[in-house]
Amino acid sequence: MATQNSISCAQIQNGTTTPHPRPPYIPNHIPDPNYIRILDTTLRDGEQAPGAAMTSEQKLELARQIVKLGVDIIDVGFPSASKDDFMAVKMIAQEIGNGEYEDGYVPVITCICRCNENDITTAWEAVKYAKRPRLITFIATSPIHMEYKLKKTKEQVLEIAPKMVKFARSLGCNDIQFAAEDAARSDREFLYQIFGEVIKAGATTLDIPDTVGIMMPCEYGKLIADIKANTPGIHNVIIATHCHNDLGVATADTLQVEEYSGLHLQPHKALVGANAFVHESGIHQVSYCIPNNVQNFYVMNLTYYTTCFSITNIKVKNKM
Ligand SMILES: CC(C)C(=O)C(=O)O
């Protein structure tokens, strides 16, 4: 399978390509504070872009290419969406999820499911064939989504989320990513509360999506920082970012995320890299920061990884 490990922030900062040893996989903890897990969601969120539908065979073929990048986690579909997507997840879990990278790492295979028993059971039936299966279960937490899409109150959502995480656990899944859909437009206090509850229920990763790509970089960075500072039990889980590019600011958002994670952009990145708009005569000096501690953090389909890995994974979503 893959020919190289994932990259570390030190590598990005130095612009080197020397493989950084991948730490052992523990669902809710990354033993090396300088290591950042990469989740590729081309086959799930990428495929949800209008007009981007793939057959299960095409998804399997693409999954065979994606693993060559050495990504840690692959989000491969939405099994409840269709029989074919169920098949795609199952086939990828069986083949790719039982393979091994050259460094001995077995990639995590994941898929999404709404916070209800049917979706979770269906998703588990599809993904459980992988050696390292993960479920991403999500529910909307913003007022607009809860009122008009879910037609549920905050209290109901707060009751459902931990209950469904426990349900997923009861099926035998010990790697559960909980996503607060539309987190960017959600009430902060509510986020701290629901995240605290799903951690207690057994979630191993918290996923904080800017679902409609609405946030400016400083706002997204502040959201992550606030969640880190205020969520009970946050040190027992991994934080996952998930930026959409609807306003064309996913790269900029990622740069802010960069500040909190200590994961730095390669200097030659077009437009935003340290070398952009700088010439050799030496009059433009650009400072470069040393990474902070980045324990328990990973990034997901961020645009500068799309540059590193040549994955195009930008999607347009219908707005609620
Ligand atoms: C379901 C979640 C993870 C999502 O894709 C989003 O909110 O953008």
Ligand as a Chemical Component Dictionary entry (heavy atoms), coordinates in Angstrom:
data_LIG
# 
_chem_comp.id                   LIG 
_chem_comp.type                 NON-POLYMER 
_chem_comp.pdbx_formal_charge   0 
_chem_comp.three_letter_code    LIG 
# 
loop_
_chem_comp_atom.comp_id 
_chem_comp_atom.atom_id 
_chem_comp_atom.alt_atom_id 
_chem_comp_atom.type_symbol 
_chem_comp_atom.charge 
_chem_comp_atom.model_Cartn_x 
_chem_comp_atom.model_Cartn_y 
_chem_comp_atom.model_Cartn_z 
_chem_comp_atom.pdbx_ordinal 
LIG C1 C1 C 0 -21.450 15.623 8.615 1 
LIG C2 C2 C 0 -20.393 16.636 8.829 2 
LIG C3 C3 C 0 -19.108 15.990 9.234 3 
LIG C4 C4 C 0 -20.181 17.449 7.597 4 
LIG O1 O1 O 0 -19.798 16.948 6.578 5 
LIG C5 C5 C 0 -20.398 18.874 7.679 6 
LIG O2 O2 O 0 -21.073 19.347 8.603 7 
LIG O3 O3 O 0 -19.921 19.568 6.793 8 
# 
loop_
_chem_comp_bond.comp_id 
_chem_comp_bond.atom_id_1 
_chem_comp_bond.atom_id_2 
_chem_comp_bond.value_order 
_chem_comp_bond.pdbx_ordinal 
LIG C1 C2 SING 1 
LIG C2 C3 SING 2 
LIG C2 C4 SING 3 
LIG C4 O1 DOUB 4 
LIG C4 C5 SING 5 
LIG C5 O2 DOUB 6 
LIG C5 O3 SING 7 
# 
